[in-house]
Amino acid sequence: MTDKNNNDVIGFIASTVESMRDQMATKQDLEGMATKQDLEGMATKQDLEGMATKQDLARLDGRLTERLEATSTVIRGDIEQIQLRLDSMEHSISSRFEHVEGELSRLRSAVYLLGRDRPEVLRILGPGGA
């Protein structure tokens, strides 16, 4: 009877240890699982159905790239037009300055000729006039 009691006790202890080990394993598995609070902020299936797919994003990327290229082409054209206008303005201003410089030179010559007998007038013309 002692052997039988010993075997029963050993069996009881073994089954208790096995049971405790299973409970510990289950507890460790549960610790890694999400809590109700974790799940509250997550997207639902309905939320995910409304989201764009990779194909949608690829099409959008293609359209945006085309629009960006078209816009940059338009901007380049506008810049070229502005450069042409600036070049035209620069040429116009340069020719006007040249005209004014020529007129000033003629006026200096006339004043020099008219004032050659009057040194005070020649001093007004500056260092090149006297």
C-alpha positions as CSV (number, residue, x, y, z in Angstrom):
1,M,0.0,0.0,0.0
2,T,2.9,2.3,0.6
3,D,4.1,1.9,-2.9
4,K,0.6,2.6,-4.2
5,N,0.4,5.7,-2.0
6,N,3.8,6.8,-3.2
7,N,2.9,6.3,-6.8
8,D,-0.4,8.2,-6.3
9,V,1.5,11.1,-4.6
10,I,4.1,11.1,-7.3
11,G,1.4,11.0,-10.0
12,F,-0.5,13.8,-8.3
13,I,2.7,16.0,-8.0
14,A,3.6,15.3,-11.7
15,S,0.1,16.1,-12.9
16,T,0.1,19.3,-10.8
17,V,3.5,20.3,-12.2
18,E,2.3,19.6,-15.7
19,S,-0.9,21.6,-15.1
20,M,1.2,24.5,-13.7
21,R,3.6,24.4,-16.6
22,D,0.6,24.6,-19.1
23,Q,-0.9,27.5,-17.1
24,M,2.5,29.3,-17.2
25,A,2.8,28.7,-21.0
26,T,-0.7,30.0,-21.5
27,K,-0.1,33.0,-19.3
28,Q,3.1,33.8,-21.3
29,D,1.1,33.5,-24.6
30,L,-1.6,35.8,-23.3
31,E,1.0,38.4,-22.2
32,G,2.0,38.9,-25.8
33,M,-1.5,39.3,-27.1
34,A,-3.2,42.7,-27.7
35,T,-5.4,44.1,-25.0
36,K,-8.8,45.7,-25.6
37,Q,-7.2,49.1,-25.3
38,D,-4.6,48.1,-28.0
39,L,-7.4,47.1,-30.3
40,E,-9.6,50.2,-29.8
41,G,-7.3,52.4,-31.9
42,M,-6.8,50.0,-34.8
43,A,-8.4,50.3,-38.2
44,T,-11.5,48.2,-39.0
45,K,-12.1,46.2,-42.1
46,Q,-14.3,49.0,-43.4
47,D,-11.6,51.5,-42.8
48,L,-9.1,49.4,-44.7
49,E,-11.5,48.9,-47.7
50,G,-11.6,52.7,-48.3
51,M,-7.8,53.0,-48.5
52,A,-5.9,53.2,-51.7
53,T,-4.1,50.1,-53.1
54,K,-0.6,50.0,-54.5
55,Q,-2.1,50.2,-58.0
56,D,-4.1,53.3,-57.1
57,L,-0.9,54.9,-55.7
58,A,1.1,53.9,-58.8
59,R,-1.6,55.5,-61.1
60,L,-1.6,58.6,-58.9
61,D,2.2,58.8,-59.0
62,G,2.1,58.5,-62.8
63,R,-0.5,61.3,-63.1
64,L,1.4,63.5,-60.7
65,T,4.6,63.0,-62.6
66,E,3.0,63.9,-65.9
67,R,1.4,67.0,-64.4
68,L,4.7,68.0,-62.8
69,E,6.5,67.6,-66.1
70,A,3.9,69.6,-68.0
71,T,4.0,72.4,-65.4
72,S,7.8,72.5,-65.4
73,T,7.7,72.8,-69.3
74,V,5.2,75.7,-69.0
75,I,7.4,77.4,-66.4
76,R,10.5,76.9,-68.6
77,G,8.6,78.5,-71.5
78,D,7.6,81.5,-69.4
79,I,11.2,82.0,-68.2
80,E,12.4,81.9,-71.8
81,Q,9.9,84.6,-72.8
82,I,11.0,86.7,-69.9
83,Q,14.6,86.3,-70.9
84,L,13.7,87.4,-74.5
85,R,11.9,90.5,-73.1
86,L,14.8,91.4,-70.8
87,D,17.3,91.0,-73.7
88,S,15.1,93.3,-75.8
89,M,14.8,95.8,-73.0
90,E,18.6,95.7,-72.5
91,H,19.2,96.3,-76.1
92,S,16.8,99.2,-76.2
93,I,18.3,100.8,-73.1
94,S,21.8,100.3,-74.4
95,S,21.0,102.0,-77.7
96,R,19.3,104.9,-75.8
97,F,22.4,105.4,-73.6
98,E,24.6,105.4,-76.7
99,H,22.3,108.0,-78.3
100,V,22.4,110.1,-75.1
101,E,26.2,109.8,-74.9
102,G,26.5,110.9,-78.6
103,E,24.3,113.9,-77.9
104,L,26.3,114.8,-74.8
105,S,29.5,114.6,-76.8
106,R,28.0,116.9,-79.5
107,L,26.9,119.4,-76.8
108,R,30.4,119.3,-75.2
109,S,31.9,120.0,-78.5
110,A,29.5,122.9,-79.2
111,V,30.1,124.4,-75.8
112,Y,33.8,124.1,-76.3
113,L,33.7,125.8,-79.6
114,L,31.4,128.6,-78.3
115,G,33.4,129.0,-75.1
116,R,37.0,128.7,-76.3
117,D,37.6,132.3,-75.6
118,R,36.0,132.1,-72.1
119,P,38.0,129.9,-69.8
120,E,35.3,130.0,-67.0
121,V,32.9,128.2,-69.4
122,L,35.5,125.6,-70.2
123,R,36.0,124.9,-66.5
124,I,32.3,123.9,-66.3
125,L,33.0,121.2,-68.8
126,G,35.3,119.5,-66.4
127,P,38.9,118.1,-66.8
128,G,38.3,116.9,-70.4
129,G,37.0,120.2,-71.6
130,A,39.8,122.6,-70.6
